[in-house]
């Protein structure tokens, strides 16, 4: 199929793009990498009357600060893998991005586009929630911050207003010794995940001082396993402790079933992936300088 008719406009700046969004409202869509939107338009699942191309704006940058990482909205997925600073400070970014589809998609797809698209099992939204992140939502004359856990409302639904666009993503990086890990399982390499888990563990000696766990494939949005996280603080993260945390994290989710996997199978995957991700993150935290 081919897309329905639309007007194409190339934005010259963030301000120009926001003005166009304010003018056209819900009839307009932003074109960044186009890896999701174009496919939806070809299937006529999306029928914007105005397509605003922001692909050439100067928003493809990575800035590493003290305890934080900032990504411009047009940062390509492959940049998360290749950036030397990220590889040293927070390799979980590259590890997560490697699960995204295939090289061609990673070359063109953008961090901001992935978050705005809000696919329930997409990797970058999961990373945003895992690392207590927020986005900058720009509109005419203002920018507001939206926390990752408040941004996602449901499958392909966010709290962004029609006149807003994501201009940057911010992630909080632990200050002490920490490690991260991201794991997912799909039917084939590059397919959408049946289930995925991200974990961050902070430690002092053998003792866990902080933990974060995000689950993808449990609900229609990325979910933090807050109770399981809290149960790990003060513990030495052994195989049995990690298994208990994984089981608790999965048991607390409703989980959904579809033609690809039953709810019970997804819950089993989330439990096992959580166990593995926690153990790897804990080991990496122990090896950190």
N, C-alpha and C positions, 0 to 999 in steps of 0.2 A: 504494500500500500504506500501511498504518498500522503504527505501532510496536507491539511486543509490550507486555504489561502491565508497569508499573513503579511503584515508590513514589517520590513526589516530596517532597524535603525542601529547604527554603531555609536555607542556612547563615547564621548571624548574625555570624560572624567567621572569620578564617583558622584559629584554634584549633578552632572548632566544626567547620569543614569537614574538618580533619585528623582530628578525633576520629571523625567519621562514616566517613571513609575507612578508619581503623584498625578500626572496627567491622565494616564490610561488605566490606572487601578488594576482590578483583577483580570482585565483583558490582556495584560502584558505579562511576559515571562522573561527572565534574564537568561542569556546564553553565555555560559562560562566555558567549560570544556566540552559540553554537549553530549557527553557519553551516556547520560540517562535521558535527558530531555528530547534529543533528536529521535531516539528510538521510540519514545512514547508518542511523539508527533507523527512519526511514520505509521504507527498503529492507530492513530487518532484517539489515543487515550488522553492526550493533551492537545487542545486546540486554541492556542493563543492567537489573538488577532494582531498583536504587536510583539515582535521578538526584538529584545534589546541586547545587542552584543556587547559584553563587557570584557571579552577575551584579551583585548590589547591594553587594558588599563595596567598601571604599574602597581600591581597588588600581589606579585609573585615573589615574596621575600620571606626569609626565615631569620628571626632575631632571637638570640639566646641571652637571657639576662640572669640575674641572681635569683635562682629558684623559679624561673619561668621560661617558657618558650612561646614566642609569638609567630604565628603563620599568617602571611597575607592570604586573603581569600582565594587568590588564583594560584597559590602554591600547588604545583603538580605533584601527584602521588610519588612519582619517581624521585623527586627532590628529597623526600623524607628518607629514602633509602641511601641516596648518594651524599647527602650533606655531612661533611666530616665532623663538624661541631656536634650535630645530633648523634652521630655514631659514637662519639666519645661520652657525651653527657647523658643521653637518654636513648640508648639503642632500641628501646621498645617501639619508638616511632617507625624505624625502618622495618623491624620485625613485623609490626602490624601491617604496614603498607605492602609488604611482599604477598600478603594473602589477597590483595585486591585484584580480582579478575586476571588479566593478562598484560604483557608489556605495553601493547598498544593503548589499552585503557589507562594504564598507569602513566603513560607519556602525556596524555591529553586531559584526563580527569583531574579535577581540582578539589582541594580540601574543603573550601567553602561551598562548592557545588554539592559535594557529597552530604555535608551537614544539612544544607537547605532542602535537599531531596528527601532526607529522613527515611531511607529504607530501613526496616526494622533490624536487619542483620548486617548493615554496612559497618565497615571497620572504623572509619574516622569518627562517626558519631559515638561509637563505643569508646574510643580512645579519649574523646572530649569529656565524657562522663567519668571515665576511670580516673583521669588526671584533674578532676575538680575544675574543669575549664569553663570558659564563658566565651561568647562571641560579641563582637561589636556590630550592632545593627544600625546602619547609617540610613538616614532619611534627610529630607530637605532641612538644612540648618541645624541638625542635631545628630548625636550618636548615643544610643543607649546600650547598656550591657545586659545580656541575657545569660543567666547561668545555664550550663549544659543540661542539668537535671530539670530545668524549667522550660527549656526550649522545645523538647519533643513532646507532642500531644498525643500522637498515635501514628499508625503506619502512614508514611508520606504526609504527615501533618505537623506543623510547627506553630509556635506562638509569634512568628514573624508577621508583621502587618503588611498589607498589599503594597504599601509605599516604601517598605524597608528592604535593604539588601545587606548581606553579611559582607563586611569589609575586612575583618580580621578575626582570628581565633587565638585564644590565650589558654595556656596549659600551666598548671601548678606542678613544679618539680620538687620532690622532697629535698630537704636541706642536708640530712645526714647520710648514713650508709643505707642504701636502698637498692633494690633490684626489681625488674619488671619482666613480665612475660605475657605473650598473647598467643592463643591457640584457637584454631577453629577446625571443624570437620565439614566437608562438602562431599557431594556425590562424585564430583570430578574436580580436578584442579581448576580453579578459576570460576567455578559455579558459585551461586549464592550459598552461604553457609547454612547447614542444618542447625548448628549451634556453635557459639564461640564464647570464649571467656578471656578477659584480661585481668591480670593481677599485679599489684604492687605491694611489696613487703619492705618495711623499714625495720632495722634491727640494731640492738646494742649488745654485742657479744652474741650469745646464743638466744637472747630474748627478743621476741617480736615487740616493737614499740609502736607500730602502726601498720594497718593493712587496708587495701582497697581491692574490691572485686566487682567487676561489671559482667553481666550476663547478657548475651545476645541470642535470641531465639526462644526466650522464655515468655516474653510479652511483645506487644506491638511497639515498644520503645526499649532502649538500653536500660537495664535495671541494675542498681547497686544492691549488693547483698549485705546490707548494713549490719544485721544481727551476726552473720558469720564473720564479718570483719571484726566486730567488737570482741567476739569470742577468742580471737587469736592473740589479742594484746596481752603481754605478760607470759606467753607460752613459748616453749621451745618447739619449733615447727617440725615435728616428726612425721613419718608416714601416716601414723594413725590419727594425729591431730589434723593433718591436711585432709585425710579422707572424711573425718567427721565434719569438718568445715564445708567440704564439697557437698556432702549429703545434705547438710542443713541448708546451704544456699539453694540447692535445687529443690528441696522439699517445700521451701517457702514460696515457690513460684507456681502460678496457675498452669503455665505451659499450654501450648495449643498444638493440635494435631492437624495435619493436612495430608495430601496425597504423597508427600515425600517422607514424612515421619510421623509416628503417633506421638501423643503427648507424653506417654510413658517413656518412649525411646529418647525423646528430647531431654526429659528430666535425667535420664541415665547419662546421656552425653554431657550435660551441664555439670553433673556431679563429678564425673571422671576428669573432664577438662579442668575444672576448678582445682581438683587435687593436684594434677600435674603442673598447672600454672603456678600454684602457690609454692610447691617444692622448688621449682626452677627459680622463681623470683627470690625465694629465701636463700638459695645457694648463691645466686648472683649478688645479693646484698652482703653475704659473708665474704665474697671475693673482692668487693669494692674497696678501693683505697680510702 
